[in-house]
């Protein structure tokens, strides 16, 4: 049985306090390790370590510029050390990343228990016109050896079906989806989380910031679109053990034992014209054996 024990920290930063937020996050990770020693991966909300303030609170001029970091850099060195210390996989939300060309991206990354940065993802769909970060241009997955392939998405990415479909096509069985939602459209994001999980037959771990930084209601959704856990508005932790064999079962035998979209795409996808994308569907490597079913 393939399982991954996760902890999603629905928490909030110290507004515009980069050092204080880091110290708080590091303590929360250590506490999670002590309270739940079986946990293997810890994740956190979007831009937590960028110490964003509440939506209607005062914001320093050019805060994105002030909070931007390089990857690798001093902050990632701290996170690498924390991962090694605790023996955890860490997906610490996202940060403002200053790229080599000077542009700033909203970037998520994953660090292994050995302290290696194994994936970096620049948000493809920033929340425009409100978010000023430069969009990324591609999607990212990484492997937890012997367990699962994991995809990364950030907040507004979940509103675009292309995001989860591409991550699933790349082999993702879980998508870690840090979010910083402060507005009343959170209900629609939860609808999208369920739809994305169901249509792509994967787990979605959508972790939002808690009050007062966000409106909370983080959720863990299974490959059949069923909400396993959903938080309230305040600070809390969602701990779960994801059974990755569920993904295998659902993709092979269908959601509710009925619907098998990936197998159908494998059989007929190359004959369907997709003018929006300038081509046809190409069967991913992990689905090749389904064409015979």
QUIWO-V477854 format. One record per backbone hydrogen bond with DSSP energy under -1.0 kcal/mol. CO is the residue of the C=O (numbers start at 1). NH is the residue of the N-H. Records with the same first field share a line. If there is no record, write none. Layout:
CO->NH / NH
This chain:
2->244
4->242
5->40 / 41
6->240
7->43
8->238
9->11
10->236
11->210
14->17
17->21
18->22
19->23
20->24
21->25
22->26
23->27
24->28
25->29
26->30
27->31
28->32
29->33
30->34
31->35
32->36
36->39
40->89
41->7
42->91
43->9
45->48
47->52
48->51
51->16
54->57
60->63
62->66
63->67
64->68
69->98
73->77
74->78
75->79
76->80
77->81
78->82
79->83
80->84
81->85
82->86
83->87 / 88
89->42
90->111
91->44 / 93
95->107
96->69
97->105
99->102
103->99
104->134
105->97
106->123
107->95
108->121
110->118 / 119
111->90
112->115
116->112
119->110
121->108
123->136
126->128
127->131
140->152
142->150
144->147 / 148
148->144
149->173 / 174
150->142
151->176
154->157
155->158
156->159
157->160
160->163
161->165
162->166
163->167
164->168
165->169
166->170
167->172
168->171
173->203
174->151
175->205
176->153
177->207
178->155
181->215
183->186
185->189
186->190
187->191
188->192
189->193
190->194
191->195
192->196
193->197
194->198
195->199
196->200
197->201 / 202
203->175
204->221
205->177
206->219
207->179
209->216
210->213 / 214
218->231
219->206
220->228 / 229
221->204
222->225
226->222
229->220
232->217
233->211
236->10
238->8
240->6
242->4
243->246
244->248
245->249
246->250
247->251
248->252
249->253
250->254
254->257
255->258 / 259
259->255
260->264
261->265
262->266
263->267
264->268
265->269
268->271
269->272 / 281
274->277 / 279
279->274
284->287
287->290
288->291
290->293
